[in-house]
Every structure is written in C-alpha cells, then in structure tokens.
C-alpha cells in the first residue's frame, strides 16, 4: 500500500500499527481510484491479521501443554515459536549421541576448505532445517541485542563479538543454543543463568 500511494505522491511516513489503517484511509480519501483499492487491501490486511492472531493463540496453547517447550522457554531468547520449531525438528533427543552434533545437523558450523597449505574457514554450511536455523539465529539476535538480563551465554557471545564481529558471534551463539537446548531436554533441567547459584 505504501508503494501504491507513493506512485500518487502520497507518503504514509512513520506510523504505529494501530494508526496505520486510519492513515491510509486519510491519504486515499476523495481519490476515485485509490479509495476502493486501498479499502479492499485494508480489508484483506485485517483478515490476515485476525487469522494470524488465531494461529498464534493455537501455538501458545500447544506450547503451554508441552513441558519440554516450557522448559526450552526458560532459556534466554527462546520464545514459543523457537521452542516448538526446535522440538518438532529434533523430535527424539536420543537420536543424537552428543549434544554438540546438533550444530552440524542444522548447518550452523562454519564450512572449512583444506588443500595442501590452504586452510580457510568460511561461512556456515547451511545444510539441514532452514526454519530451525533461522529460529535459532533470531534467538541469538535477541540475546545479543535486546535482552538486558545477563547470562553466561551472552557473556560468551560478547567475547566472540569483540574479536570476530557481531555476525559471527550470532552464528556461534545460535550453534551453542542448539547444543544447550538439547542438553536441557536430555537432562530434564531448566536453563541456568549462571554457572553457580547466586
């Protein structure tokens, strides 16, 4: 809708979600072509948002009924979507003999090329489940950029960010988060924010 209005020289500007519809209607008011088109698009938007809200409520009900997902959500950055995505992808934690196998399973370790004297480390391999990798990366991003409460995970990732940059730190933290969640699942323990009790 922003693109459509911009073609007519109308700019929406910065506006909150609650005032978005009113702003669009205000800009399109009185225009014989824009008014019916934006009205139809706003109606479709309202329907999509309502259906999305229903689906999200269903997801929250599923997570509340699942003890494993609730345990995952004790970890920083892990919400309902990340918890249920991870749980459904792993399915059976006993399939993996070691927790550290989860990083390569989701394509999170860096690729490596070795030949003769050449030895370089590249980007992550990106093999495995794309949705879980994206969810873990989002969780890592939340831990490093939005969370105010400190944890050993965040401290570890910030040390990496200091030497290797924020992008690599997020990738490494996503990999570590995959390992930590598996270990929590296998051991049946909640996330420990510190190594020792305060």
SULDAUR-V607636 format. One record per backbone hydrogen bond with DSSP energy under -0.5 kcal/mol. CO is the residue of the C=O (numbers start at 1). NH is the residue of the N-H. E is the energy in kcal/mol with one decimal. If there is no record, write none. Layout:
# SULDAUR-V607636
{{CO:NH:E} {CO:NH:E}}
This chain:
# SULDAUR-V607636
{{1:5:-2.5} {2:6:-2.2} {3:7:-1.4} {5:8:-1.3} {5:10:-2.4} {6:9:-1.9} {9:11:-0.5} {16:20:-0.7} {17:20:-0.6} {17:21:-0.5} {19:23:-1.9} {20:24:-2.3} {21:25:-2.4} {22:26:-2.0} {23:27:-2.1} {24:28:-2.3} {25:29:-1.1} {28:31:-2.0} {30:32:-0.6} {31:35:-2.1} {33:37:-1.1} {34:38:-3.0} {35:39:-1.8} {36:40:-2.0} {37:41:-2.1} {38:42:-2.7} {39:43:-1.8} {40:44:-2.1} {41:45:-2.3} {42:46:-2.3} {43:47:-2.0} {44:48:-2.5} {45:49:-2.5} {46:50:-2.0} {47:51:-2.4} {48:52:-2.6} {49:53:-2.1} {50:54:-1.9} {51:55:-2.4} {52:56:-2.6} {53:57:-2.1} {54:58:-2.1} {55:59:-2.3} {56:60:-2.3} {57:61:-2.0} {58:62:-2.0} {59:63:-2.4} {60:64:-2.3} {61:65:-1.5} {62:66:-0.6} {63:66:-0.9} {65:67:-0.6} {66:70:-1.9} {67:71:-1.9} {68:72:-2.4} {69:73:-1.8} {71:74:-1.7} {72:75:-1.9} {75:78:-1.3} {77:79:-0.7} {79:83:-2.5} {80:84:-2.4} {81:85:-2.1} {82:86:-2.5} {83:87:-2.4} {84:88:-2.2} {85:89:-1.6} {86:90:-2.4} {87:91:-2.6} {90:92:-3.1} {91:93:-0.5} {92:95:-1.7} {93:96:-1.2} {95:97:-0.6} {98:101:-1.4} {99:102:-1.8} {100:103:-0.6} {100:104:-0.6} {101:105:-1.6} {102:106:-1.6} {103:108:-2.7} {104:107:-1.0} {107:126:-2.1} {109:125:-2.0} {111:122:-2.9} {113:120:-2.2} {115:118:-2.5} {118:115:-2.3} {120:113:-2.5} {123:111:-3.6} {129:133:-1.9} {130:134:-2.6} {131:135:-2.4} {132:136:-2.9} {133:137:-2.2} {134:138:-2.2} {135:139:-2.2} {136:140:-2.3} {137:141:-2.3} {138:142:-2.3} {139:143:-2.2} {140:144:-2.2} {141:145:-2.3} {142:146:-2.1} {142:147:-2.2} {151:155:-2.2} {152:156:-2.3} {153:157:-2.3} {154:158:-2.5} {155:159:-1.6} {156:160:-1.5} {157:161:-2.6} {158:162:-1.8} {159:163:-1.1} {160:164:-3.6} {160:165:-0.6} {161:165:-1.2} {165:169:-1.7} {166:170:-2.3} {167:171:-1.8} {168:172:-2.6} {169:173:-2.5} {170:174:-2.3} {171:175:-1.9} {172:176:-2.4} {173:177:-2.5} {174:178:-1.8} {175:179:-1.5} {176:180:-2.7} {177:181:-2.7} {178:182:-1.5} {179:183:-2.2} {180:184:-2.5} {181:185:-2.1} {182:186:-2.6} {183:187:-2.7} {184:188:-1.7} {184:189:-1.3} {191:193:-0.6} {193:152:-1.3}}
